[in-house]
Amino acid sequence: ESSREMAETRTLVKVCGLNSAEAACHAAASGADMLGFIFVKKSARYITPEAAVEIVGAVDKWIQENKKETPSLPQQGAERGEAKDAASWYTSQAKGVVAAIEKCKGNAAPLKVGVFMNHSAEFMNEMAKKVNLDIIQLHGSEPDDMALKLCKPSIRVVHVDKDSITDE
């Protein structure tokens, strides 16, 4: 996909590393498209599943009180279809998330994202259900087919090092 086509896609804002209900609700009220909760124990922003349940509960209450519409995300677990490689798969996932948010016409509830690094699909699926996550973010060296094993749509972090940046 060309950079021109990607530029036409709406940029989403994810506030990540949230570890309190107050911070999460403030991010939601400020217009964040996604709220990130880190389930990577070695991270300074790690949050326990129990704390995440409490915070997401507060966010869900905020969503209800403010009459926000939860975006209807694409179903997960389908075959890759026309996607020829992992990059195409994740691009289609991202476009589906953007489209779901845009359908809410400015009244979308923030999506709750769990950030995981090299966890098993079983663990990520368990946390997604327990915490009421909308999206699973892969942040490690998970295999390309990991997304097909997850119960929620997924996004992947892309690491860029200084040697890969050009002036073009």
Secondary structure as GFF3:
##gff-version 3
##sequence-region A 1 168
A	DSSP	alpha_helix	3	7	.	.	.	ID=ss1
A	DSSP	beta_strand	14	15	.	.	.	ID=ss2
A	DSSP	alpha_helix	21	29	.	.	.	ID=ss3
A	DSSP	beta_strand	34	38	.	.	.	ID=ss4
A	DSSP	alpha_helix	49	65	.	.	.	ID=ss5
A	DSSP	alpha_helix	86	102	.	.	.	ID=ss6
A	DSSP	beta_strand	111	116	.	.	.	ID=ss7
A	DSSP	alpha_helix	121	131	.	.	.	ID=ss8
A	DSSP	beta_strand	135	138	.	.	.	ID=ss9
A	DSSP	three_ten_helix	144	149	.	.	.	ID=ss10
A	DSSP	beta_strand	154	156	.	.	.	ID=ss11
A	DSSP	three_ten_helix	162	164	.	.	.	ID=ss12
###
